[in-house]
Amino acid sequence: MKNAVAVLLMIIALDSVSFGDVLIIANKDVPETILSQKEVREIFLGKRVQWSDNSRIRFVVISNPELHSMFLKKYVRLPHVEWEIYWKRIVFTGRGMPPETINSETEMVEFISKKHGAVGYVSSGAKLENREIKIIGDQ
């Protein structure tokens, strides 16, 4: 029985890994070619609002709870609850607006491909071919 549980736990762990990594993607016109974890964190916390060419950063998040949590853990280093509290505080104090939420990875890719200055994230398994986007997160 212990072996069966161990095997099951290993399969679950491997399955979560196979979901893949989180990729930071941006519109092809974004001047940056790579962003560090710190830069991604600053963008998604609303602390960095312009790209290096002074164009506006338009960041979006996805409504998929698993992917969003993976993103927050890897790049923002906040649990989902703290993320929500942070953005409520920012909005309440008039210091910013929360990011727009996209429903799916397909919609995320489509949105970013059409919006100048847009940045978001998808899983490493997302289909990115033939789009006006680039991967800019450090890996």
HUDA-V812119 format. One line per field, one symbol per residue. ss: DSSP state (H for helix, E for strand, C for the rest). A space follows every 10 residues. Layout:
ss: ???
This chain:
ss: CHHHHHHHHH HHHHHHHHCC CEEEEEECCC CCCCECHHHH HHHHCCCCCE CCCCCECEEE EECCHHHHHH HHHHHHCCCH HHHHHHHHHH HHCCCCCCCE EECCHHHHHH HHHHCCCEEE EEECCCCCCC CCEEECECC
